[in-house]
């Protein structure tokens, strides 16, 4: 007995140090987060986050909110519609981004956007594994989903909407799979309260909730098993109560039910949806849209492979993801994430469980499912935040220097305005309006920016008439009393103004040309 006891004491066994080592070992989702976050904050993807000037007016609006301690109800940026009612439905995001900008500039804006995007996609990957997806299949779909989502890798409030939508889906799906007693579903109304004040995409939460409710109703009506019908009835009753509570929570916003009406009117305006690029059908010549098409093809394979394992919820989610992604380019990111989370478990059942090649990957997958604290993502995020607070410097080196690309935006033209102190109102592209607001507000106001819901259909029609040189475009400029125009140097309007009597070129470079009325 003594010898056996000694041998047992001499045998290697797990100790605190070994457990701590496993604790520090990054999981697959940790590595995904780190790769995306570093690329978006410090690497080659970082400049893409500022390829849209929308963030410019969000920053200035947020600063106004912090300064006045009030949520805006009237516009202060427009040259022609200043003082008109405005639904600043992303006011909470604006206030947060204004606070971040005040402390760390554009570096902080890029940092927080990269943090949200990387967190969202790593959460999608983790959710895919937890729903039964194998590591190899989930990695394949993750790559495709990331490529598809890159179509909207921009520093804008919609990225926060992605994160909230994934959390919302995860809660609903966990409730369906683990039973109606899961308390996590009680988080939906508070989550909706936050979502309705961060981004207009909160309506997506009700769509997802409706999908799961409809799936339970179909199960209740068509399933022959009594126990399954009883469970579906309980789930449906809980979802209806939670849905009602979430709707009430969504009305706790500065505009009440008027916000819901405004969002509905905006999203159902056919003219605006057909003329705003991100709401138009995807361009399938682009790589992101092609990646989404490949995900649709894999979803078809998953449906065939699943055979009898497809539930109503899976069918409805797949149909919704495909339809929404094909309907508008801006829907592709979340549609691809949803397809990944739904189809990965179905494809895994056909491929990984029947192939011994993937058996060795299960150990690494189990690391992810162990519920560990993401130590490395937290450490890297904290270190990056410290770098932002030091104006992007680390040990004397400039690691972050976020800025708007002079080849995409009228940077030099704007510097001319600042040097000369010109306070003239500016007519330009809607895509440039946010940049002018960011650089020149409040001294200069713009005739248009990309708040298309604020300007409305009649105003946008007149704007497009000018941009496309349609009949009566000169009369629109006269009616709006436009005296200064800044357009891309190669735009059709620039070519027309160079030939038009009454206008002269005041400044020109490779990106933009400034025209002044004589």
NUVEX-615673 format. One record per residue (C-alpha): residue in three letters; x negated, y negated, z negated. Coordinates in steps of 0.05 Angstrom, whole numbers, padded with zeros to 5 digits, always signed. Example, Ala and Ser with C-alpha at 12.3 -4.5 7.8 and 13.67 -1.06 7.14 Angstrom:
BEGIN
ala-00246+00090-00156 ser-00273+00021-00143 
END
This chain:
BEGIN
unk+00000+00000+00000 unk-00057-00047-00016 unk-00093-00033+00050 unk-00027-00044+00089 unk-00016-00108+00052 unk-00085-00133+00069 unk-00077-00116+00142 unk-00012-00154+00142 unk-00046-00214+00112 unk-00102-00212+00164 unk-00053-00208+00223 unk-00045-00273+00262 unk+00023-00304+00250 unk+00059-00369+00263 unk+00039-00425+00218 unk+00056-00498+00209 unk+00001-00520+00257 unk+00027-00473+00312 unk+00098-00497+00301 unk+00074-00569+00305 unk+00038-00552+00370 unk+00102-00525+00400 unk+00137-00588+00376 unk+00089-00630+00415 unk+00093-00588+00478 unk+00134-00628+00529 unk+00197-00596+00556 unk+00215-00596+00630 unk+00263-00655+00619 unk+00207-00692+00581 unk+00161-00685+00641 unk+00216-00707+00688 unk+00228-00769+00646 unk+00154-00786+00641 unk+00143-00778+00716 unk+00203-00821+00735 unk+00193-00873+00682 unk+00119-00885+00698 unk+00132-00887+00773 unk+00189-00938+00763 unk+00153-00980+00711 unk+00080-00980+00734 unk+00077-00940+00799 unk+00098-00943+00871 unk+00172-00945+00856 unk+00168-01006+00811 unk+00175-01059+00866 unk+00240-01026+00891 unk+00276-01044+00827 unk+00274-01118+00848 unk+00295-01107+00920 unk+00363-01137+00903 unk+00372-01208+00879 unk+00436-01191+00842 unk+00397-01188+00777 unk+00380-01262+00784 unk+00449-01288+00767 unk+00457-01234+00714 unk+00396-01262+00678 unk+00420-01333+00681 unk+00491-01314+00660 unk+00462-01275+00601 unk+00421-01335+00580 unk+00484-01379+00583 unk+00521-01329+00540 unk+00465-01328+00488 unk+00460-01404+00488 unk+00534-01419+00483 unk+00556-01356+00445 unk+00615-01350+00491 unk+00635-01304+00548 unk+00645-01343+00613 unk+00714-01348+00642 unk+00698-01400+00695 unk+00642-01403+00747 unk+00582-01448+00739 unk+00538-01424+00797 unk+00579-01439+00860 unk+00573-01503+00900 unk+00646-01500+00923 unk+00682-01459+00870 unk+00649-01483+00806 unk+00701-01483+00751 unk+00745-01431+00784 unk+00766-01370+00742 unk+00713-01316+00741 unk+00715-01246+00712 unk+00644-01234+00686 unk+00660-01161+00675 unk+00587-01143+00661 unk+00580-01196+00607 unk+00551-01149+00554 unk+00497-01125+00603 unk+00483-01197+00622 unk+00474-01217+00549 unk+00427-01158+00537 unk+00386-01170+00600 unk+00382-01245+00584 unk+00355-01229+00515 unk+00304-01181+00544 unk+00283-01231+00597 unk+00273-01286+00545 unk+00222-01242+00510 unk+00186-01206+00566 unk+00206-01236+00633 unk+00217-01193+00695 unk+00171-01140+00666 unk+00222-01127+00612 unk+00278-01125+00664 unk+00240-01072+00704 unk+00222-01034+00640 unk+00293-01028+00615 unk+00319-01009+00684 unk+00266-00955+00692 unk+00281-00930+00622 unk+00356-00923+00637 unk+00345-00889+00705 unk+00293-00840+00678 unk+00337-00824+00618 unk+00398-00812+00661 unk+00364-00765+00710 unk+00329-00726+00655 unk+00396-00720+00619 unk+00427-00694+00684 unk+00372-00641+00688 unk+00382-00622+00615 unk+00457-00617+00625 unk+00446-00573+00686 unk+00405-00524+00644 unk+00454-00525+00586 unk+00511-00508+00633 unk+00474-00445+00654 unk+00430-00469+00711 unk+00364-00435+00721 unk+00300-00475+00719 unk+00279-00465+00792 unk+00349-00480+00820 unk+00357-00540+00774 unk+00289-00567+00796 unk+00308-00560+00870 unk+00374-00595+00860 unk+00341-00647+00816 unk+00292-00666+00871 unk+00349-00674+00921 unk+00391-00713+00871 unk+00334-00760+00855 unk+00322-00773+00929 unk+00396-00786+00940 unk+00401-00831+00879 unk+00341-00872+00901 unk+00387-00908+00950 unk+00408-00950+00889 unk+00345-00952+00847 unk+00355-01025+00830 unk+00352-01069+00768 unk+00427-01078+00764 unk+00481-01060+00713 unk+00505-01001+00754 unk+00447-00959+00727 unk+00476-00966+00657 unk+00541-00941+00688 unk+00505-00879+00713 unk+00481-00863+00642 unk+00550-00873+00612 unk+00583-00832+00666 unk+00536-00773+00654 unk+00548-00777+00579 unk+00623-00780+00591 unk+00620-00719+00637 unk+00577-00681+00587 unk+00627-00693+00531 unk+00687-00672+00573 unk+00652-00610+00599 unk+00628-00589+00530 unk+00699-00596+00505 unk+00725-00551+00561 unk+00672-00497+00552 unk+00665-00496+00476 unk+00737-00507+00456 unk+00785-00561+00436 unk+00757-00565+00366 unk+00693-00598+00390 unk+00689-00664+00353 unk+00644-00695+00406 unk+00705-00714+00447 unk+00722-00765+00394 unk+00664-00806+00420 unk+00700-00820+00486 unk+00742-00880+00462 unk+00682-00916+00431 unk+00642-00900+00493 unk+00697-00930+00536 unk+00697-00993+00493 unk+00624-01001+00509 unk+00631-00983+00583 unk+00688-01031+00597 unk+00644-01089+00574 unk+00581-01066+00610 unk+00604-01049+00680 unk+00667-01047+00723 unk+00653-00974+00738 unk+00689-00955+00673 unk+00747-00933+00718 unk+00704-00872+00735 unk+00713-00848+00664 unk+00788-00844+00673 unk+00779-00808+00740 unk+00736-00754+00707 unk+00784-00748+00649 unk+00841-00741+00698 unk+00804-00686+00735 unk+00796-00644+00672 unk+00868-00658+00651 unk+00894-00637+00720 unk+00851-00574+00717 unk+00883-00554+00651 unk+00953-00568+00679 unk+00938-00523+00739 unk+00913-00469+00692 unk+00975-00476+00649 unk+01020-00469+00710 unk+00984-00414+00747 unk+00944-00371+00699 unk+00976-00303+00682 unk+00938-00296+00615 unk+00977-00322+00555 unk+00916-00339+00513 unk+00883-00379+00569 unk+00948-00417+00581 unk+00954-00433+00507 unk+00882-00459+00506 unk+00894-00500+00568 unk+00956-00531+00536 unk+00917-00550+00474 unk+00861-00581+00515 unk+00911-00619+00557 unk+00946-00648+00497 unk+00879-00670+00466 unk+00857-00701+00532 unk+00922-00741+00538 unk+00913-00769+00468 unk+00840-00784+00480 unk+00857-00815+00547 unk+00908-00861+00515 unk+00859-00881+00461 unk+00805-00894+00514 unk+00853-00937+00554 unk+00868-00979+00493 unk+00794-00984+00480 unk+00781-01008+00551 unk+00828-01067+00540 unk+00784-01092+00484 unk+00746-01139+00530 unk+00746-01215+00539 unk+00799-01210+00594 unk+00845-01156+00568 unk+00890-01120+00618 unk+00874-01174+00669 unk+00806-01142+00679 unk+00838-01076+00700 unk+00883-01112+00750 unk+00825-01151+00778 unk+00782-01089+00787 unk+00840-01052+00820 unk+00853-01110+00868 unk+00779-01114+00886 unk+00769-01040+00898 unk+00833-01035+00940 unk+00817-01095+00984 unk+00803-01060+01051 unk+00769-01120+01082 unk+00718-01127+01026 unk+00706-01052+01022 unk+00693-01051+01098 unk+00646-01111+01099 unk+00604-01101+01035 unk+00546-01057+01054 unk+00544-01014+00991 unk+00619-00998+00996 unk+00614-00976+01068 unk+00604-00905+01091 unk+00532-00879+01082 unk+00482-00884+01139 unk+00462-00812+01149 unk+00400-00832+01186 unk+00370-00849+01119 unk+00333-00798+01076 unk+00377-00809+01013 unk+00441-00795+01051 unk+00409-00734+01084 unk+00389-00707+01016 unk+00462-00715+00995 unk+00484-00676+01056 unk+00437-00620+01038 unk+00467-00619+00968 unk+00536-00612+00999 unk+00510-00553+01039 unk+00482-00521+00976 unk+00548-00534+00941 unk+00581-00493+00997 unk+00532-00437+00985 unk+00546-00441+00910 unk+00621-00435+00922 unk+00612-00374+00966 unk+00563-00344+00915 unk+00608-00357+00856 unk+00668-00321+00887 unk+00717-00310+00830 unk+00677-00351+00779 unk+00701-00419+00805 unk+00749-00452+00757 unk+00797-00507+00773 unk+00753-00559+00740 unk+00694-00538+00784 unk+00735-00541+00847 unk+00762-00611+00831 unk+00694-00638+00810 unk+00660-00613+00873 unk+00715-00641+00918 unk+00712-00708+00882 unk+00636-00712+00886 unk+00636-00697+00961 unk+00693-00744+00977 unk+00666-00803+00936 unk+00596-00796+00964 unk+00621-00793+01036 unk+00668-00851+01024 unk+00617-00904+01002 unk+00541-00907+00998 unk+00542-00935+00928 unk+00577-00871+00903 unk+00522-00825+00927 unk+00478-00828+00864 unk+00530-00805+00814 unk+00562-00758+00865 unk+00494-00723+00874 unk+00484-00719+00798 unk+00554-00688+00790 unk+00541-00638+00846 unk+00476-00617+00812 unk+00508-00606+00744 unk+00566-00567+00772 unk+00532-00524+00825 unk+00466-00507+00791 unk+00497-00453+00746 unk+00535-00424+00805 unk+00473-00419+00849 unk+00433-00390+00792 unk+00481-00332+00786 unk+00465-00313+00858 unk+00391-00326+00862 unk+00353-00328+00796 unk+00388-00273+00758 unk+00374-00224+00815 unk+00303-00244+00828 unk+00245-00222+00783 unk+00202-00279+00809 unk+00240-00328+00766 unk+00238-00287+00702 unk+00175-00322+00678 unk+00207-00390+00683 unk+00260-00372+00631 unk+00211-00382+00574 unk+00198-00455+00595 unk+00273-00464+00604 unk+00284-00440+00533 unk+00239-00495+00508 unk+00288-00545+00536 unk+00348-00510+00504 unk+00315-00509+00435 unk+00341-00579+00418 unk+00274-00612+00406 unk+00260-00685+00394 unk+00232-00717+00458 unk+00167-00739+00425 unk+00128-00758+00488 unk+00184-00798+00522 unk+00193-00838+00457 unk+00119-00852+00450 unk+00111-00873+00523 unk+00173-00917+00520 unk+00149-00952+00457 unk+00079-00963+00486 unk+00109-00990+00550 unk+00154-01038+00511 unk+00091-01064+00475 unk+00058-01075+00542 unk+00118-01115+00566 unk+00114-01159+00504 unk+00041-01173+00522 unk+00061-01200+00591 unk+00043-01133+00623 unk-00029-01130+00597 unk-00064-01072+00564 unk-00136-01074+00542 unk-00148-01134+00587 unk-00117-01102+00649 unk-00053-01123+00683 unk-00010-01061+00686 unk+00057-01095+00699 unk+00069-01156+00742 unk+00142-01151+00764 unk+00162-01202+00817 unk+00208-01211+00876 unk+00177-01191+00942 unk+00160-01253+00984 unk+00173-01213+01047 unk+00245-01200+01026 unk+00263-01265+00990 unk+00251-01339+01005 unk+00198-01346+00951 unk+00157-01401+00985 unk+00219-01440+01005 unk+00243-01439+00933 unk+00175-01464+00909 unk+00184-01523+00957 unk+00251-01539+00924 unk+00218-01537+00856 unk+00160-01582+00876 unk+00203-01634+00910 unk+00259-01633+00858 unk+00311-01628+00912 unk+00380-01618+00882 unk+00418-01606+00947 unk+00468-01549+00950 unk+00442-01488+00988 unk+00478-01447+01040 unk+00444-01380+01051 unk+00456-01305+01053 unk+00499-01275+00999 unk+00440-01228+00986 unk+00395-01288+00972 unk+00445-01326+00928 unk+00425-01289+00865 unk+00352-01306+00877 unk+00366-01380+00885 unk+00408-01379+00821 unk+00351-01345+00785 unk+00299-01395+00808 unk+00337-01461+00816 unk+00398-01460+00770 unk+00425-01507+00744 unk+00392-01560+00788 unk+00416-01527+00853 unk+00480-01490+00866 unk+00495-01440+00922 unk+00552-01434+00971 unk+00554-01359+00962 unk+00522-01301+00925 unk+00540-01228+00920 unk+00598-01236+00871 unk+00646-01219+00927 unk+00704-01206+00880 unk+00698-01277+00855 unk+00696-01311+00923 unk+00752-01269+00951 unk+00772-01247+01021 unk+00788-01314+01054 unk+00722-01345+01032 unk+00682-01283+01053 unk+00716-01285+01121 unk+00693-01357+01132 unk+00623-01339+01108 unk+00618-01281+01156 unk+00644-01326+01212 unk+00583-01370+01202 unk+00534-01314+01195 unk+00558-01278+01258 unk+00568-01343+01297 unk+00641-01329+01310 unk+00688-01381+01338 unk+00696-01440+01291 unk+00632-01428+01251 unk+00609-01500+01258 unk+00676-01524+01231 unk+00666-01481+01169 unk+00599-01515+01155 unk+00632-01583+01164 unk+00691-01564+01120 unk+00644-01541+01064 unk+00600-01603+01075 unk+00537-01561+01083 unk+00475-01604+01090 unk+00420-01552+01075 unk+00414-01481+01102 unk+00362-01429+01086 unk+00365-01367+01129 unk+00318-01311+01150 unk+00272-01338+01204 unk+00295-01285+01254 unk+00369-01289+01239 unk+00418-01306+01295 unk+00442-01367+01256 unk+00370-01393+01252 unk+00362-01387+01327 unk+00427-01424+01338 unk+00410-01480+01290 unk+00343-01491+01324 unk+00381-01508+01388 unk+00439-01545+01356 unk+00437-01621+01356 unk+00446-01651+01287 unk+00401-01601+01252 unk+00325-01600+01242 unk+00275-01551+01214 unk+00250-01577+01148 unk+00207-01517+01129 unk+00192-01449+01160 unk+00151-01388+01143 unk+00153-01315+01163 unk+00210-01299+01116 unk+00256-01360+01115 unk+00271-01424+01151 unk+00302-01486+01119 unk+00348-01529+01162 unk+00371-01598+01143 unk+00430-01636+01173 unk+00409-01701+01206 
END
